[in-house]
């Protein structure tokens, strides 16, 4: 099987002030840069979407109701830095009302093995077949208790499967959310690897540090 990681990020749900999170404000508050440090800023031509600020393989997108920090290269070390930037945003803007925080690990699996496809098969498939329906794709969704939050697992697709693992913590308390974003990256790796090995029956490999 061919595993391809994509779209790893950290997210903080809240009511962010765009007047503070300007490109220069992001550089100073989140990346802790001086005023003259170079940043790459992407501005939407339609003026409707949020601007994007890139620095050191991370992209910050300050939307009104959420702050997203993308790891431009989906690797463990980059995700760890994205989570730290998100935690720093919470601490540097203490007046921001918050609802939740989390981070996402997504992987495409091309040519999934028969063992993996079996995981997505259930008794209802035979009933649908008997009723004359052909299944075009399958999905599995579970929410799992994980420390003080939830690990949401979503697997869907057909010839190409997408595995989405969301580490989610709902709280309005800043300490709860920053602690969640600072779960040791080794613990995150372990949880993801256990899901792939024990549930999906494959090794989680091909992802750099």
C-alpha positions as CSV (number, residue, x, y, z in Angstrom):
1,X,0.0,0.0,0.0
2,X,1.1,3.6,-0.7
3,X,0.5,6.0,2.3
4,X,0.5,9.7,1.5
5,X,0.1,12.1,4.4
6,X,-1.7,15.4,3.6
7,X,-3.3,18.5,5.2
8,X,-1.9,18.2,8.8
9,X,-2.8,21.2,11.0
10,X,-3.7,22.5,14.4
11,X,-7.0,24.4,14.9
12,X,-8.3,26.6,17.7
13,X,-12.0,27.4,17.6
14,X,-12.9,30.8,19.0
15,X,-13.7,34.4,18.1
16,X,-10.5,35.9,16.8
17,X,-9.9,39.6,16.2
18,X,-8.7,40.1,12.7
19,X,-7.5,43.6,13.6
20,X,-4.9,42.0,15.9
21,X,-4.0,39.0,13.7
22,X,-2.7,41.0,10.8
23,X,0.4,39.6,9.0
24,X,2.7,41.7,11.2
25,X,0.7,40.8,14.3
26,X,1.0,37.1,13.5
27,X,4.8,37.5,12.9
28,X,5.3,39.3,16.3
29,X,2.8,37.4,18.5
30,X,2.8,33.9,17.1
31,X,6.2,33.5,15.4
32,X,7.9,35.9,17.9
33,X,9.8,37.7,15.1
34,X,11.0,41.3,15.0
35,X,9.3,43.9,12.9
36,X,11.7,43.6,10.0
37,X,11.6,39.8,9.6
38,X,10.4,38.7,6.2
39,X,7.0,36.9,5.9
40,X,5.2,35.5,2.9
41,X,1.6,36.8,2.8
42,X,-1.1,35.5,0.5
43,X,-4.1,37.8,0.0
44,X,-7.3,36.5,-1.6
45,X,-8.2,38.4,-4.8
46,X,-11.9,38.4,-4.0
47,X,-11.2,39.8,-0.5
48,X,-13.6,37.3,1.1
49,X,-11.3,34.6,2.5
50,X,-8.7,35.2,5.2
51,X,-5.1,36.1,4.4
52,X,-2.5,33.4,4.8
53,X,0.9,34.0,6.5
54,X,3.7,31.6,5.7
55,X,6.9,31.3,7.7
56,X,9.4,28.4,8.3
57,X,7.2,25.7,6.7
58,X,4.1,26.8,8.6
59,X,1.0,28.7,7.3
60,X,-1.3,30.6,9.7
61,X,-4.8,31.3,8.5
62,X,-6.7,33.7,10.9
63,X,-10.4,33.3,10.3
64,X,-13.1,35.0,12.4
65,X,-14.2,31.8,14.2
66,X,-11.1,29.7,14.0
67,X,-7.3,30.0,13.8
68,X,-5.6,27.3,11.6
69,X,-1.9,26.6,11.6
70,X,-0.9,24.3,8.7
71,X,2.2,22.1,8.6
72,X,3.2,22.8,5.0
73,X,5.1,19.6,4.9
74,X,3.1,16.9,6.9
75,X,5.8,15.6,9.2
76,X,5.7,15.0,13.0
77,X,8.1,17.8,13.8
78,X,6.2,20.3,11.7
79,X,2.9,19.3,13.3
80,X,4.5,19.7,16.7
81,X,5.6,23.3,15.8
82,X,2.1,24.0,14.4
83,X,0.5,22.9,17.7
84,X,2.9,25.2,19.6
85,X,2.1,28.2,17.4
86,X,-1.6,27.5,18.1
87,X,-1.0,27.3,21.8
88,X,1.1,30.5,21.7
89,X,-1.9,32.3,20.0
90,X,-4.1,31.3,22.9
91,X,-1.6,32.6,25.5
92,X,-0.8,35.8,23.6
93,X,-4.4,36.8,23.2
94,X,-6.0,36.1,26.5
95,X,-9.2,38.1,25.8
96,X,-10.2,35.8,22.9
97,X,-13.3,33.7,23.7
98,X,-12.5,30.1,23.0
99,X,-14.6,26.9,22.4
100,X,-12.2,24.1,21.5
101,X,-8.8,23.1,20.0
102,X,-7.4,20.2,18.2
103,X,-5.1,18.9,15.5
104,X,-5.5,16.7,12.5
105,X,-3.6,14.0,10.8
106,X,-4.8,12.9,7.4
107,X,-3.4,10.1,5.1
108,X,-4.4,8.8,1.7
109,X,-4.0,5.1,1.1
110,X,-3.7,4.1,-2.5
111,X,-4.4,0.4,-3.4
112,X,-5.6,-0.6,0.1
113,X,-5.0,-4.2,1.0
114,X,-7.9,-6.7,1.3
115,X,-7.3,-6.8,5.1
116,X,-7.9,-3.1,5.3
117,X,-11.0,-3.2,3.2
118,X,-12.4,-5.9,5.4
119,X,-12.3,-3.4,8.3
120,X,-14.8,-1.3,6.4
121,X,-17.1,-4.2,5.7
122,X,-20.2,-4.9,7.9
123,X,-23.2,-7.2,7.8
124,X,-25.3,-4.4,6.3
125,X,-23.3,-4.8,3.1
126,X,-24.8,-8.2,2.4
127,X,-28.3,-6.8,3.1
128,X,-27.7,-4.0,0.6
129,X,-26.5,-6.4,-2.0
130,X,-29.5,-8.7,-1.5
131,X,-31.7,-5.6,-2.0
132,X,-30.1,-5.0,-5.3
133,X,-27.8,-2.1,-4.4
134,X,-24.1,-1.9,-5.4
135,X,-21.8,-0.2,-2.9
136,X,-19.7,2.5,-4.5
137,X,-17.7,3.5,-1.4
138,X,-17.5,2.7,2.3
139,X,-16.9,4.7,5.5
140,X,-16.2,4.1,9.1
141,X,-16.5,6.7,11.8
142,X,-15.7,6.3,15.5
143,X,-15.1,8.7,18.4
144,X,-12.7,7.4,21.0
145,X,-11.9,8.6,24.5
146,X,-8.3,9.8,24.6
147,X,-6.8,11.3,27.8
148,X,-9.0,14.4,28.6
149,X,-10.4,14.7,25.1
150,X,-11.6,12.7,22.1
151,X,-9.9,11.1,19.2
152,X,-12.2,11.1,16.1
153,X,-11.4,8.5,13.5
154,X,-12.9,8.7,10.0
155,X,-12.1,6.3,7.2
156,X,-13.8,6.7,3.8
157,X,-13.3,6.0,0.1
158,X,-13.2,3.2,-2.4
159,X,-10.1,2.6,-4.6
160,X,-8.4,5.3,-2.6
161,X,-9.1,5.5,1.1
162,X,-8.7,8.6,3.3
163,X,-7.9,8.1,7.0
164,X,-8.6,11.2,9.1
165,X,-7.6,11.3,12.8
166,X,-8.7,14.3,14.8
167,X,-7.5,15.0,18.3
168,X,-10.2,17.2,19.8
169,X,-10.7,18.9,23.1
170,X,-13.8,21.0,23.9
171,X,-13.3,23.6,26.6
172,X,-13.4,27.4,27.1
173,X,-10.5,27.2,29.6
174,X,-7.2,28.3,28.1
175,X,-5.1,25.9,30.2
176,X,-7.2,22.9,29.0
177,X,-6.6,23.8,25.4
178,X,-2.9,24.7,25.6
179,X,-2.3,21.4,27.5
180,X,-4.1,19.5,24.8
181,X,-2.1,21.2,22.1
182,X,1.1,20.3,24.0
183,X,0.5,16.6,24.4
184,X,4.0,15.1,23.7
185,X,4.3,14.4,20.0
186,X,5.6,11.0,20.9
187,X,2.3,10.1,22.5
188,X,0.5,11.3,19.4
189,X,2.7,9.2,17.2
190,X,2.1,6.2,19.4
191,X,-1.7,6.6,19.2
192,X,-1.7,7.0,15.4
193,X,0.7,4.0,14.9
194,X,-1.5,1.8,17.1
195,X,-4.6,2.7,15.1
196,X,-2.8,1.7,11.9
197,X,-1.3,-1.4,13.2
198,X,-4.1,-2.8,15.4
199,X,-7.2,-1.5,13.4
200,X,-6.1,-0.9,9.9
201,X,-3.6,-3.8,9.9
202,X,-0.8,-1.9,8.2
203,X,2.3,0.0,9.3
204,X,2.2,3.8,9.5
205,X,5.3,4.6,7.6
206,X,6.8,7.0,5.1
207,X,6.3,10.1,7.4
208,X,9.4,11.9,8.4
209,X,10.3,13.5,11.7
